[in-house]
Amino acid sequence: MKAIMLAAGVGARLSNNDETHVPKCLLQFDGQSLLARHIEILQTSGIEKLTLVVGYRADDIRDELIAIDALDYVETVVNPDYRDGSIVSLSCAADTMRSGADILFMDADVLCDPALVQKLVATHENSHILYDTEFEPGDEPVMLCLKDDQIIEFQKNVDIECDILGEWPGFVKWSPEAAEKIAGIIERFVSEGSVEQPYEQAFREYMLNPTSSRIKSENITGLPWIEIDFPEDLTRAHNIILPLLKA
């Protein structure tokens, strides 16, 4: 299994458009960067290679890879158009998506329990997505909606009747077939000029296609994790999530 992680964005909501701010993957937690933590989790979970898409302050991220001796493990791919939507960043990892391997996709700005990765690595399902039913309502969470154990919606601001509604923590395993088809969807979006879109739109199109292979969904409510988008998220990460992870 290979991993793809997106770390190209500016993180403007966290930094208030201050572009002297470090990339979010270089935020420090207990003396370790978020990136170093992710790589450690991936390596100990048996992931063979990480494709890391970079853009904003890419040299700083490469310096961190050197410092943690991860250059042999991580393939960096540069997205020069990192101010566009995240779908452009994921398009830069097309070779990995089409490599014929199972793909573990994860966001770089999530402080989380290693179990989120380990659950996806251990599964025998072709494709496998996680969700958390404890969430704060708002415009930011990407929501997974299930009815009769089937995914019926995947996006922000959902308004649909469902059996289960949960926040997606940014982790999913794609089978080789699914990854290939999603790469094609992303290629179409970009070629049509829809470069402002988030990558979740490509995932959504695949998930809601009735011809797509079944995707297992798993409730990870109770495991500590947080996506760091705003200053208050960073405060919560340090004050609440990190102590839970250390415990």
Secondary structure, DSSP 4 states (H G I P E B T S, - for coil): -EEEEEE----HHHHTT-TTSPPGGG-EETTEEHHHHHHHHHHHTT--EEEEEE-TTHHHHHHHHHHTT-TTTEEEEE-TTTTS-HHHHHHTTHHHHTSSS-EEEEETTEEE-THHHHHHHH--SSSEEEEBS----SSS--EEEEETTEEEEEESS-----SEEEE--SEEEE-HHHHHHHHHHHHHHHHTT-TTS-THHHHHHHHH-TTSPP-EEEE-TTS-EEE--SHHHHHHIIIIIHHHHH-
